[in-house]
Amino acid sequence: MYIYKLNKYTSNFVNIQTRLVYQIFDKLIQPILNYVAEVWGFQKGIDVETVHLQYCKKLLHVKRSTQNSFIYGELGRYPLAINRYYKIVKYWLKVVSVAPYRLINILYRVSLLDIENKPATINWAAQVRDLLFRLGFGEAWYNQGVGSVDIFMGQVKLRLKDCYMQDWSAQLQQSARARMYRTFKVELVFSDYLNVVKITKYKYALCKLRTSSHRLAVEKGRWQTACIELSAVHLRWRMRITLC
């Protein structure tokens, strides 16, 4: 419902910049999708990310089957899980810094005791620990806190983005469909043509060409190998008859 309202309002502005539309999405829709993510944020959130990607694909006028890594690349966006992990780490710093008599701190210390007594225990505290070590901030876990929260959270955000950028690059390298895309898209940044090209139909046509979301033979041929081979045989047969 909220996405429908957002589309309705933004449609009134013909020349609105693409970057601005996604900034509005981040301000109005993303807080709803990631509501209280500090608690459930370690879940995969497949449905949440599906909503995010469908919205992005609809605004770019590409097919729903378009490869997700192309969408992230064109818009310079990251999965919403990145923001959830950021909120979790920030909330963890708040939990460890509150007074010991506060209920949230008491529950947290109980979770730490469970981890110590049963190392195989998987609870919220254990998942925070694993996240910090995965990001290379194990020292923060050992110290149960940091010096400057602002500086540390800035490093966390940068590290989260760097980790996903590596995964994104690996996806492009392993994808046969991205053979052309990775020749001109090497960084996960917003594509300027989405704001520079003012004629809408040309902008979306260029986007479809870049993301292989079109019906040109070079794309359709990947799914019609048998037809192409049959056409080639038929062509050779006709050439043989003509030569004879």
Accessible surface in RSA format (square Angstrom, percent):
REM  Atomic radii and reference values for relative SASA: ProtOr
REM  Chains: A
REM  Algorithm: Lee & Richards
REM  Probe-radius: 1.40
REM  Slices: 20
REM RES _ NUM      All-atoms   Total-Side   Main-Chain    Non-polar    All polar
REM                ABS   REL    ABS   REL    ABS   REL    ABS   REL    ABS   REL
RES MET A   1   149.72  77.5 100.82  66.7  48.89 116.4  71.68  60.9  78.04 103.4
RES TYR A   2   115.69  54.0 112.03  63.7   3.66   9.5  70.93  53.3  44.76  55.2
RES ILE A   3    41.13  23.4  40.70  30.3   0.43   1.0  40.70  29.3   0.43   1.2
RES TYR A   4   149.36  69.7 144.81  82.4   4.55  11.8 107.24  80.6  42.12  51.9
RES LYS A   5    92.36  45.1  92.30  56.6   0.06   0.1  48.33  43.5  44.03  46.9
RES LEU A   6     9.77   5.4   6.56   4.7   3.21   8.1   9.11   6.4   0.66   1.8
RES ASN A   7    29.82  20.6  25.82  25.0   4.00   9.6  21.60  52.0   8.22   7.9
RES LYS A   8   118.83  58.0 111.83  68.6   7.00  16.7  63.50  57.2  55.33  58.9
RES TYR A   9   132.99  62.1 132.68  75.5   0.31   0.8  91.32  68.6  41.67  51.4
RES THR A  10    18.77  13.3  16.00  16.2   2.77   6.6   7.94  10.7  10.82  16.4
RES SER A  11    79.85  67.5  48.42  64.6  31.42  72.4  48.42 103.1  31.43  44.0
RES ASN A  12   108.15  74.6  77.94  75.3  30.20  72.7  25.72  61.9  82.43  79.7
RES PHE A  13   128.37  64.2 120.69  74.8   7.67  20.0 124.81  75.7   3.55  10.2
RES VAL A  14   128.88  84.8 100.34  90.8  28.54  68.8 106.05  92.1  22.83  61.9
RES ASN A  15   124.50  85.9  98.37  95.1  26.13  62.9  34.46  82.9  90.04  87.0
RES ILE A  16    41.14  23.4  22.33  16.6  18.81  45.3  30.84  22.2  10.30  28.0
RES GLN A  17    87.30  48.8  81.77  59.8   5.53  13.2  19.81  42.2  67.49  51.2
RES THR A  18    13.96   9.9  11.34  11.5   2.62   6.2   7.90  10.6   6.06   9.2
RES ARG A  19   100.59  42.2  99.64  50.8   0.95   2.3  33.80  46.2  66.79  40.5
RES LEU A  20    82.00  45.7  80.69  57.7   1.31   3.3  81.47  57.2   0.53   1.4
RES VAL A  21     8.75   5.8   8.75   7.9   0.00   0.0   8.75   7.6   0.00   0.0
RES TYR A  22     8.52   4.0   8.51   4.8   0.01   0.0   8.52   6.4   0.00   0.0
RES GLN A  23    88.50  49.5  86.89  63.5   1.61   3.8  31.26  66.5  57.24  43.4
RES ILE A  24    46.50  26.5  44.42  33.1   2.07   5.0  46.43  33.4   0.07   0.2
RES PHE A  25     0.00   0.0   0.00   0.0   0.00   0.0   0.00   0.0   0.00   0.0
RES ASP A  26    48.63  34.1  39.87  39.7   8.76  20.7  15.94  37.5  32.70  32.6
RES LYS A  27   159.21  77.7 141.10  86.6  18.11  43.1  86.17  77.6  73.04  77.8
RES LEU A  28   105.10  58.5  95.99  68.7   9.12  22.9  98.06  68.9   7.04  19.0
RES ILE A  29     7.85   4.5   7.85   5.8   0.00   0.0   7.85   5.7   0.00   0.0
RES GLN A  30    20.08  11.2  20.08  14.7   0.00   0.0   6.60  14.1  13.48  10.2
RES PRO A  31    68.00  49.6  57.38  52.3  10.62  38.6  64.01  52.8   4.00  24.9
RES ILE A  32    82.88  47.2  70.73  52.7  12.15  29.3  73.25  52.7   9.64  26.2
RES LEU A  33    31.77  17.7  23.79  17.0   7.97  20.0  26.99  19.0   4.77  12.8
RES ASN A  34     2.91   2.0   2.91   2.8   0.00   0.0   2.20   5.3   0.71   0.7
RES TYR A  35   154.20  72.0 150.43  85.6   3.77   9.8 106.62  80.1  47.58  58.7
RES VAL A  36    72.95  48.0  67.90  61.5   5.04  12.2  69.50  60.4   3.44   9.3
RES ALA A  37     0.00   0.0   0.00   0.0   0.00   0.0   0.00   0.0   0.00   0.0
RES GLU A  38    42.24  24.3  42.23  31.9   0.02   0.0   6.96  13.5  35.28  28.8
RES VAL A  39   108.84  71.6  95.28  86.3  13.57  32.7  96.03  83.4  12.82  34.8
RES TRP A  40    67.92  27.3  62.45  30.2   5.47  12.8  63.06  33.6   4.86   7.9
RES GLY A  41     0.38   0.5   0.00   N/A   0.38   0.5   0.00   0.0   0.38   0.9
RES PHE A  42    35.79  17.9  14.26   8.8  21.53  56.0  14.27   8.6  21.53  61.6
RES GLN A  43   114.99  64.3 110.86  81.0   4.13   9.8  29.76  63.3  85.23  64.6
RES LYS A  44   172.55  84.2 149.02  91.4  23.53  56.0 100.19  90.2  72.36  77.1
RES GLY A  45    15.69  19.4   0.00   N/A  15.69  19.4  11.36  31.2   4.33   9.7
RES ILE A  46   119.17  67.8 111.88  83.3   7.29  17.6 114.81  82.7   4.36  11.8
RES ASP A  47   115.22  80.7 111.78 111.3   3.44   8.1  35.40  83.3  79.82  79.6
RES VAL A  48    25.67  16.9  24.38  22.1   1.29   3.1  25.66  22.3   0.02   0.0
RES GLU A  49    26.34  15.1  26.34  19.9   0.00   0.0  25.47  49.3   0.87   0.7
RES THR A  50    54.68  38.9  51.62  52.3   3.06   7.3  39.07  52.5  15.62  23.6
RES VAL A  51    51.01  33.6  49.29  44.6   1.72   4.1  50.21  43.6   0.80   2.2
RES HIS A  52     0.31   0.2   0.31   0.2   0.00   0.0   0.31   0.3   0.00   0.0
RES LEU A  53    16.51   9.2  16.51  11.8   0.00   0.0  16.51  11.6   0.00   0.0
RES GLN A  54    73.57  41.1  68.13  49.8   5.44  13.0  23.93  50.9  49.64  37.6
RES TYR A  55     5.84   2.7   0.95   0.5   4.89  12.7   4.99   3.7   0.85   1.0
RES CYS A  56     1.66   1.3   1.66   1.9   0.00   0.0   0.00   0.0   1.66   1.8
RES LYS A  57    16.20   7.9  16.16   9.9   0.04   0.1   3.36   3.0  12.84  13.7
RES LYS A  58   135.33  66.0 122.71  75.3  12.62  30.0  86.21  77.6  49.12  52.3
RES LEU A  59    35.17  19.6  28.08  20.1   7.08  17.8  30.89  21.7   4.28  11.5
RES LEU A  60     0.96   0.5   0.96   0.7   0.00   0.0   0.96   0.7   0.00   0.0
RES HIS A  61    97.11  53.1  83.65  58.1  13.46  34.4  53.82  55.5  43.29  50.4
RES VAL A  62    15.21  10.0   0.00   0.0  15.21  36.6   2.03   1.8  13.18  35.7
RES LYS A  63    79.82  38.9  71.47  43.9   8.35  19.9  53.67  48.3  26.15  27.9
RES ARG A  64   178.42  74.9 162.11  82.6  16.30  38.8  76.38 104.4 102.04  61.8
RES SER A  65    77.42  65.4  54.80  73.1  22.62  52.1  54.16 115.3  23.26  32.6
RES THR A  66     2.13   1.5   0.00   0.0   2.13   5.1   0.00   0.0   2.13   3.2
RES GLN A  67    40.88  22.9  33.65  24.6   7.22  17.2  27.43  58.4  13.44  10.2
RES ASN A  68    65.04  44.9  62.03  59.9   3.01   7.3  12.67  30.5  52.37  50.6
RES SER A  69     3.34   2.8   1.36   1.8   1.98   4.6   1.61   3.4   1.73   2.4
RES PHE A  70     0.08   0.0   0.08   0.1   0.00   0.0   0.08   0.1   0.00   0.0
RES ILE A  71     0.83   0.5   0.83   0.6   0.00   0.0   0.83   0.6   0.00   0.0
RES TYR A  72    14.16   6.6  13.99   8.0   0.17   0.4  10.73   8.1   3.43   4.2
RES GLY A  73     0.00   0.0   0.00   N/A   0.00   0.0   0.00   0.0   0.00   0.0
RES GLU A  74     0.00   0.0   0.00   0.0   0.00   0.0   0.00   0.0   0.00   0.0
RES LEU A  75     7.59   4.2   0.79   0.6   6.81  17.1   0.79   0.6   6.81  18.3
RES GLY A  76    19.70  24.3   0.00   N/A  19.70  24.3   0.52   1.4  19.18  43.0
RES ARG A  77    27.70  11.6  24.37  12.4   3.33   7.9  13.46  18.4  14.24   8.6
RES TYR A  78    41.46  19.4  33.36  19.0   8.10  21.1  22.39  16.8  19.07  23.5
RES PRO A  79    20.56  15.0  20.08  18.3   0.48   1.8  20.08  16.6   0.48   3.0
RES LEU A  80     1.12   0.6   1.12   0.8   0.00   0.0   1.12   0.8   0.00   0.0
RES ALA A  81    22.37  20.6  22.37  34.5   0.00   0.0  22.37  31.5   0.00   0.0
RES ILE A  82    18.94  10.8  18.94  14.1   0.00   0.0  18.94  13.6   0.00   0.0
RES ASN A  83    55.21  38.1  54.74  52.9   0.47   1.1  10.73  25.8  44.48  43.0
RES ARG A  84     1.06   0.4   1.06   0.5   0.00   0.0   0.00   0.0   1.06   0.6
RES TYR A  85    48.11  22.5  48.11  27.4   0.00   0.0  17.24  13.0  30.86  38.0
RES TYR A  86    47.91  22.4  47.91  27.3   0.00   0.0  26.23  19.7  21.67  26.7
RES LYS A  87    61.75  30.1  59.35  36.4   2.40   5.7  40.74  36.7  21.01  22.4
RES ILE A  88     0.00   0.0   0.00   0.0   0.00   0.0   0.00   0.0   0.00   0.0
RES VAL A  89     0.00   0.0   0.00   0.0   0.00   0.0   0.00   0.0   0.00   0.0
RES LYS A  90   112.19  54.7 109.84  67.4   2.35   5.6  58.58  52.7  53.61  57.1
RES TYR A  91    66.71  31.1  62.96  35.8   3.75   9.8  42.75  32.1  23.96  29.5
RES TRP A  92     0.00   0.0   0.00   0.0   0.00   0.0   0.00   0.0   0.00   0.0
RES LEU A  93     9.30   5.2   5.96   4.3   3.34   8.4   6.24   4.4   3.06   8.2
RES LYS A  94   131.63  64.2 126.20  77.4   5.43  12.9  76.32  68.7  55.31  58.9
RES VAL A  95     2.98   2.0   2.60   2.4   0.39   0.9   2.98   2.6   0.00   0.0
RES VAL A  96    32.05  21.1   7.23   6.5  24.82  59.8   8.90   7.7  23.15  62.8
RES SER A  97    87.17  73.7  50.46  67.3  36.71  84.6  44.48  94.7  42.69  59.8
RES VAL A  98    31.94  21.0  18.23  16.5  13.71  33.0  25.09  21.8   6.85  18.6
RES ALA A  99    34.10  31.4  21.88  33.8  12.22  27.8  28.38  40.0   5.72  15.1
RES PRO A 100    93.04  67.8  91.79  83.7   1.25   4.5  92.02  76.0   1.02   6.3
RES TYR A 101   173.03  80.8 152.72  86.9  20.31  52.9 116.74  87.7  56.29  69.4
RES ARG A 102   123.51  51.9 121.54  62.0   1.97   4.7  17.67  24.1 105.84  64.1
RES LEU A 103   125.01  69.6 117.25  83.9   7.76  19.5 118.48  83.2   6.53  17.6
RES ILE A 104    63.05  35.9  60.18  44.8   2.87   6.9  60.97  43.9   2.08   5.7
RES ASN A 105    11.63   8.0  11.63  11.2   0.00   0.0   0.00   0.0  11.63  11.2
RES ILE A 106    68.85  39.2  68.54  51.1   0.31   0.7  68.54  49.4   0.31   0.8
RES LEU A 107    96.31  53.6  93.45  66.9   2.86   7.2  94.25  66.2   2.06   5.5
RES TYR A 108    13.27   6.2   7.88   4.5   5.40  14.0  12.61   9.5   0.66   0.8
RES ARG A 109   102.16  42.9 101.34  51.7   0.82   1.9  51.77  70.8  50.39  30.5
RES VAL A 110    73.27  48.2  73.27  66.3   0.00   0.0  73.27  63.7   0.00   0.0
RES SER A 111    25.75  21.8  25.35  33.8   0.40   0.9   1.32   2.8  24.43  34.2
RES LEU A 112    47.08  26.2  43.09  30.8   3.98  10.0  43.42  30.5   3.66   9.8
RES LEU A 113    99.83  55.6  99.83  71.4   0.00   0.0  99.83  70.1   0.00   0.0
RES ASP A 114    61.93  43.4  60.66  60.4   1.27   3.0   7.76  18.3  54.17  54.0
RES ILE A 115    17.88  10.2  15.81  11.8   2.08   5.0  15.81  11.4   2.08   5.6
RES GLU A 116   132.31  76.0 106.45  80.5  25.86  61.6  44.96  87.0  87.35  71.3
RES ASN A 117   110.56  76.2  80.74  78.0  29.82  71.8  25.04  60.3  85.52  82.7
RES LYS A 118   143.85  70.2 141.02  86.5   2.84   6.8  85.93  77.3  57.93  61.7
RES PRO A 119   104.87  76.4  92.42  84.2  12.45  45.3  93.12  76.9  11.75  73.0
RES ALA A 120    94.53  86.9  68.51 105.7  26.03  59.2  79.91 112.5  14.62  38.7
RES THR A 121    37.97  27.0  26.66  27.0  11.32  27.0  30.38  40.8   7.59  11.5
RES ILE A 122   141.37  80.4 112.05  83.5  29.32  70.7 112.05  80.7  29.32  79.6
RES ASN A 123    32.65  22.5  24.05  23.2   8.59  20.7  31.01  74.6   1.64   1.6
RES TRP A 124    58.27  23.4  51.82  25.1   6.45  15.1  51.68  27.6   6.59  10.7
RES ALA A 125     0.22   0.2   0.07   0.1   0.15   0.3   0.07   0.1   0.15   0.4
RES ALA A 126     2.23   2.1   2.23   3.4   0.00   0.0   2.23   3.1   0.00   0.0
RES GLN A 127    56.06  31.4  53.28  38.9   2.78   6.6  11.92  25.4  44.14  33.5
RES VAL A 128     0.00   0.0   0.00   0.0   0.00   0.0   0.00   0.0   0.00   0.0
RES ARG A 129    56.79  23.8  56.79  29.0   0.00   0.0  16.31  22.3  40.48  24.5
RES ASP A 130    67.35  47.2  62.38  62.1   4.97  11.7  21.44  50.5  45.91  45.8
RES LEU A 131     1.09   0.6   1.01   0.7   0.08   0.2   1.01   0.7   0.08   0.2
RES LEU A 132     0.00   0.0   0.00   0.0   0.00   0.0   0.00   0.0   0.00   0.0
RES PHE A 133    87.19  43.6  69.28  42.9  17.90  46.6  69.92  42.4  17.26  49.4
RES ARG A 134   149.81  62.9 119.25  60.8  30.55  72.7  74.04 101.2  75.77  45.9
RES LEU A 135     7.09   4.0   4.50   3.2   2.59   6.5   6.37   4.5   0.72   1.9
RES GLY A 136    55.10  68.0   0.00   N/A  55.10  68.0  28.48  78.2  26.62  59.6
RES PHE A 137    22.25  11.1  18.95  11.7   3.31   8.6  22.25  13.5   0.00   0.0
RES GLY A 138    10.12  12.5   0.00   N/A  10.12  12.5   5.35  14.7   4.77  10.7
RES GLU A 139   128.88  74.0 122.33  92.5   6.55  15.6  43.27  83.7  85.61  69.9
RES ALA A 140     7.26   6.7   3.03   4.7   4.23   9.6   5.57   7.8   1.68   4.5
RES TRP A 141    25.20  10.1  23.78  11.5   1.41   3.3   6.22   3.3  18.97  30.8
RES TYR A 142   163.46  76.3 133.30  75.8  30.16  78.5 102.29  76.9  61.17  75.4
RES ASN A 143    98.81  68.1  70.21  67.8  28.60  68.9  21.79  52.4  77.03  74.4
RES GLN A 144    57.67  32.2  46.01  33.6  11.66  27.8  40.71  86.7  16.95  12.9
RES GLY A 145    19.12  23.6   0.00   N/A  19.12  23.6  16.47  45.2   2.65   5.9
RES VAL A 146    45.44  29.9  11.34  10.3  34.10  82.2  21.85  19.0  23.59  64.0
RES GLY A 147    80.81  99.7   0.00   N/A  80.81  99.7  44.20 121.3  36.61  82.0
RES SER A 148    54.37  45.9  37.74  50.4  16.63  38.3  32.39  69.0  21.97  30.8
RES VAL A 149    66.83  44.0  62.66  56.7   4.16  10.0  62.66  54.4   4.16  11.3
RES ASP A 150   123.69  86.6 109.60 109.1  14.09  33.3  34.50  81.2  89.19  88.9
RES ILE A 151   114.66  65.2 106.33  79.2   8.33  20.1 113.26  81.6   1.40   3.8
RES PHE A 152    15.77   7.9  14.23   8.8   1.53   4.0  15.52   9.4   0.24   0.7
RES MET A 153     6.11   3.2   6.11   4.0   0.00   0.0   6.11   5.2   0.00   0.0
RES GLY A 154    42.50  52.4   0.00   N/A  42.50  52.4  34.86  95.7   7.64  17.1
RES GLN A 155    89.13  49.8  85.63  62.6   3.50   8.3  27.21  57.9  61.92  47.0
RES VAL A 156     0.00   0.0   0.00   0.0   0.00   0.0   0.00   0.0   0.00   0.0
RES LYS A 157    90.15  44.0  90.10  55.3   0.05   0.1  37.95  34.2  52.19  55.6
RES LEU A 158   110.59  61.6 108.61  77.7   1.98   5.0 110.27  77.4   0.32   0.9
RES ARG A 159    88.18  37.0  87.83  44.8   0.35   0.8  19.53  26.7  68.66  41.6
RES LEU A 160     6.32   3.5   5.86   4.2   0.46   1.2   5.86   4.1   0.46   1.2
RES LYS A 161    72.46  35.3  72.46  44.5   0.00   0.0  26.06  23.5  46.39  49.4
RES ASP A 162    55.73  39.0  53.86  53.6   1.87   4.4  16.71  39.3  39.02  38.9
RES CYS A 163    47.54  36.0  45.21  50.4   2.33   5.5  22.36  56.7  25.17  27.1
RES TYR A 164    23.47  11.0  21.41  12.2   2.06   5.4  21.29  16.0   2.18   2.7
RES MET A 165    62.93  32.6  62.46  41.3   0.47   1.1  49.79  42.3  13.14  17.4
RES GLN A 166   129.91  72.6 119.44  87.3  10.47  24.9  42.36  90.2  87.55  66.4
RES ASP A 167    79.37  55.6  76.86  76.5   2.50   5.9  14.34  33.8  65.02  64.8
RES TRP A 168     2.37   0.9   2.37   1.1   0.00   0.0   2.37   1.3   0.00   0.0
RES SER A 169    47.55  40.2  45.91  61.3   1.65   3.8  30.14  64.2  17.41  24.4
RES ALA A 170    43.30  39.8  36.38  56.1   6.92  15.7  42.74  60.2   0.56   1.5
RES GLN A 171    81.59  45.6  76.48  55.9   5.11  12.2  33.26  70.8  48.33  36.7
RES LEU A 172     4.83   2.7   4.83   3.5   0.00   0.0   4.83   3.4   0.00   0.0
RES GLN A 173   121.29  67.8 101.84  74.4  19.45  46.3  37.57  80.0  83.72  63.5
RES GLN A 174   152.73  85.4 115.99  84.8  36.74  87.5  45.94  97.8 106.80  81.0
RES SER A 175    22.16  18.7  13.51  18.0   8.65  19.9  16.94  36.1   5.22   7.3
RES ALA A 176    87.24  80.2  67.14 103.6  20.09  45.7  75.46 106.3  11.78  31.2
RES ARG A 177    47.00  19.7  35.53  18.1  11.47  27.3  15.78  21.6  31.22  18.9
RES ALA A 178     0.00   0.0   0.00   0.0   0.00   0.0   0.00   0.0   0.00   0.0
RES ARG A 179   172.74  72.5 170.56  86.9   2.18   5.2  55.74  76.2 117.00  70.9
RES MET A 180    90.02  46.6  84.46  55.9   5.56  13.2  50.56  43.0  39.46  52.3
RES TYR A 181     1.42   0.7   0.91   0.5   0.51   1.3   0.91   0.7   0.51   0.6
RES ARG A 182    66.01  27.7  55.55  28.3  10.46  24.9  11.50  15.7  54.51  33.0
RES THR A 183   101.95  72.5  65.86  66.8  36.09  86.0  65.36  87.8  36.58  55.3
RES PHE A 184    80.02  40.0  49.20  30.5  30.81  80.2  56.56  34.3  23.45  67.1
RES LYS A 185    13.92   6.8  11.84   7.3   2.08   5.0   6.59   5.9   7.33   7.8
RES VAL A 186   114.21  75.2  89.05  80.6  25.16  60.6  94.17  81.8  20.04  54.4
RES GLU A 187    98.36  56.5  96.78  73.2   1.58   3.8  25.28  48.9  73.08  59.7
RES LEU A 188     6.39   3.6   0.00   0.0   6.39  16.1   0.00   0.0   6.39  17.2
RES VAL A 189    79.26  52.2  75.27  68.1   3.99   9.6  79.26  68.9   0.00   0.0
RES PHE A 190    25.55  12.8  12.52   7.8  13.02  33.9  12.52   7.6  13.02  37.3
RES SER A 191     7.93   6.7   2.27   3.0   5.66  13.0   7.93  16.9   0.00   0.0
RES ASP A 192    95.64  67.0  88.94  88.5   6.70  15.8  25.60  60.2  70.04  69.9
RES TYR A 193    27.34  12.8  22.15  12.6   5.20  13.5  24.36  18.3   2.98   3.7
RES LEU A 194     2.11   1.2   0.50   0.4   1.61   4.0   0.50   0.4   1.61   4.3
RES ASN A 195    23.80  16.4  18.71  18.1   5.08  12.2  13.02  31.3  10.78  10.4
RES VAL A 196   103.08  67.8  90.08  81.6  13.00  31.3  94.48  82.1   8.59  23.3
RES VAL A 197    41.25  27.1  34.63  31.4   6.62  16.0  38.99  33.9   2.26   6.1
RES LYS A 198   137.60  67.1 115.60  70.9  22.00  52.4  95.67  86.1  41.92  44.7
RES ILE A 199    95.48  54.3  90.54  67.4   4.95  11.9  95.48  68.8   0.00   0.0
RES THR A 200    63.33  45.0  59.56  60.4   3.77   9.0  39.17  52.6  24.16  36.5
RES LYS A 201   139.88  68.2 127.43  78.2  12.45  29.6  79.38  71.4  60.50  64.4
RES TYR A 202   123.19  57.5 118.60  67.5   4.60  12.0  80.79  60.7  42.40  52.3
RES LYS A 203    22.49  11.0  22.49  13.8   0.00   0.0   0.40   0.4  22.09  23.5
RES TYR A 204    41.68  19.5  41.68  23.7   0.00   0.0  17.02  12.8  24.66  30.4
RES ALA A 205    55.91  51.4  45.74  70.6  10.17  23.1  50.14  70.6   5.77  15.3
RES LEU A 206    65.05  36.2  60.89  43.6   4.16  10.5  64.23  45.1   0.82   2.2
RES CYS A 207     0.00   0.0   0.00   0.0   0.00   0.0   0.00   0.0   0.00   0.0
RES LYS A 208    76.02  37.1  76.02  46.6   0.00   0.0  20.96  18.9  55.06  58.7
RES LEU A 209    82.45  45.9  81.96  58.6   0.50   1.2  82.22  57.7   0.23   0.6
RES ARG A 210    44.27  18.6  43.93  22.4   0.34   0.8   8.15  11.1  36.12  21.9
RES THR A 211     0.00   0.0   0.00   0.0   0.00   0.0   0.00   0.0   0.00   0.0
RES SER A 212    10.85   9.2  10.85  14.5   0.00   0.0   0.35   0.7  10.50  14.7
RES SER A 213     3.50   3.0   0.15   0.2   3.36   7.7   0.00   0.0   3.50   4.9
RES HIS A 214    25.45  13.9  18.12  12.6   7.33  18.8  20.85  21.5   4.60   5.4
RES ARG A 215   189.27  79.5 172.57  88.0  16.71  39.8  60.57  82.8 128.70  78.0
RES LEU A 216    98.12  54.6  95.69  68.5   2.43   6.1  98.07  68.9   0.05   0.1
RES ALA A 217    85.57  78.7  69.16 106.7  16.40  37.3  73.63 103.7  11.94  31.6
RES VAL A 218   115.76  76.2  93.41  84.6  22.35  53.9 104.32  90.6  11.44  31.0
RES GLU A 219     9.96   5.7   9.82   7.4   0.15   0.3   2.78   5.4   7.18   5.9
RES LYS A 220    82.94  40.5  80.35  49.3   2.59   6.2  30.31  27.3  52.63  56.1
RES GLY A 221    13.29  16.4   0.00   N/A  13.29  16.4   9.48  26.0   3.82   8.5
RES ARG A 222    91.68  38.5  64.13  32.7  27.55  65.6  50.36  68.8  41.32  25.0
RES TRP A 223   181.84  73.0 148.89  72.1  32.95  77.4 144.50  77.0  37.34  60.6
RES GLN A 224    76.30  42.7  72.28  52.8   4.02   9.6  16.32  34.7  59.98  45.5
RES THR A 225    77.35  55.0  74.18  75.2   3.17   7.6  55.93  75.1  21.42  32.4
RES ALA A 226    77.50  71.3  66.72 103.0  10.78  24.5  70.09  98.7   7.41  19.6
RES CYS A 227    77.78  58.8  74.12  82.7   3.67   8.6  21.75  55.1  56.03  60.4
RES ILE A 228    94.29  53.7  91.27  68.0   3.02   7.3  93.59  67.4   0.70   1.9
RES GLU A 229   105.36  60.5 101.76  77.0   3.60   8.6  39.67  76.7  65.69  53.6
RES LEU A 230   128.60  71.6 125.17  89.5   3.43   8.6 128.01  89.9   0.59   1.6
RES SER A 231    70.61  59.7  62.05  82.8   8.56  19.7  36.97  78.7  33.63  47.1
RES ALA A 232    39.08  35.9  32.97  50.9   6.11  13.9  38.28  53.9   0.81   2.1
RES VAL A 233    79.01  52.0  78.18  70.8   0.83   2.0  78.18  67.9   0.83   2.3
RES HIS A 234    95.75  52.3  91.87  63.9   3.88   9.9  66.08  68.1  29.66  34.5
RES LEU A 235   107.12  59.7 106.29  76.0   0.83   2.1 107.12  75.2   0.00   0.0
RES ARG A 236   135.40  56.9 131.16  66.9   4.24  10.1  60.16  82.2  75.24  45.6
RES TRP A 237   137.42  55.1 135.63  65.6   1.79   4.2 111.29  59.3  26.13  42.4
RES ARG A 238   142.62  59.9 140.65  71.7   1.97   4.7  21.64  29.6 120.98  73.3
RES MET A 239   105.71  54.7 102.63  67.9   3.08   7.3  88.76  75.5  16.95  22.5
RES ARG A 240   155.02  65.1 152.08  77.5   2.93   7.0  53.28  72.8 101.73  61.7
RES ILE A 241    93.95  53.5  83.63  62.3  10.32  24.9  85.81  61.8   8.14  22.1
RES THR A 242   114.06  81.1  85.60  86.8  28.45  67.8  70.19  94.3  43.87  66.3
RES LEU A 243   152.51  84.9 119.84  85.7  32.68  82.1 123.12  86.5  29.39  79.1
RES CYS A 244   135.22 102.3  69.00  77.0  66.23 155.6  48.10 121.9  87.12  93.9
END  Absolute sums over single chains surface
CHAIN  1 A    15642.0      13604.2       2037.8       9553.8       6088.2
END  Absolute sums over all chains
TOTAL         15642.0      13604.2       2037.8       9553.8       6088.2
